[in-house]
């Protein structure tokens, strides 16, 4: 069977849309760290859409990998000349596929760090974008400070070393640009973190300060870090997805991307040396992204955590299974309406009630087959960013926190390692050892889990939240996840309290 690459593109044009631009004429203007499914369903798709308009040929993407797991992406994109299939699947069963061509280069840093630094230092590179996950910034959630604990960052802080890390590579390139008199690029985070541009600034400037305080000052004064809100549900690619591309389109793609039709990108208009005209392809360019960002993080991303541990313990494995279960749907909507929404600012142009129900509709999409397991990777990074800010603000407001407390209790129960059917749970969290130790300590010291201050801050000393957590833990142990969730619907043992 034909394999996807540049030479076969013309023959595929009658099967699905292909790039209409001359890819050989596209220059790299964006270097992106963290080429995964989400980047390819989102930023790379928007740039491809822009290139298809017939202008802005200076904004091609060079992907960069730094992790051992990135070697597979390197090999696939090299074999396919950077091309891949994006397949959008609607809840009603429709499908829309196209070939994306905006990634015109890919560099794997461990192969040649100097090539990556050279690409970053090239004056043609005007944006460096990041999808490095919540934990990739080494920011302590409780203190807000940069903590260089990751081995690659610790390595890069040593003198006269070849950089391994994202921030080590970026800093080395900015040193060259400063020495050459080249204007610095913009650093644009595309991660699901509140104030992602501010977080990227904190991480990079803090890293640079440990290397060279004067360089850190120069970066702080000259590099732009726009905040953004990004949204498109993009599950992990499966063998079934690869088989579907072969069957439906007649060619082999080693790593297609499947996503929902919904897309959103809200971006602050703060760039050092210009930007592509993204507003022409559906990106919302705004002065202040925070209202949109909080809406997405505290409704969509928090709801992922709200559904995942309870749903998994109760026997569900897919997002659509949980969100077509009326009991869980009521619980999720209750969290969004009663706990999360009161912490939001007004969002220009958005009907929040409609947005909440649209989320349930999106989550219910059976064609996406998004797994709960994907949403629970590195929960120690996600829950502090998505759920706990809601708890803190509600405690200040005197509002309800019981649903959030049940979610945290379900996370603790999940960390025990078996579900309610006695099946072993495979947990992916870089802090799994200390998390499980804290959960085990609850046998002697109830609420010891909340004593992890770098995750929970001072919530472990808040009497109201501790009480709600302990009641939730007891309900889960005695009756299980489904019954604990039903208690909210029935307005019984975990009914809303006021202070």
Order of alpha helices (4+ residues) and beta strands (2+ residues): alpha-beta-alpha-alpha-beta-alpha-beta-beta-beta-alpha-beta-alpha-alpha-beta-alpha-alpha-beta-alpha-beta-beta-beta-alpha-alpha-alpha-alpha-alpha-alpha-alpha-alpha-alpha-alpha-alpha-alpha-alpha
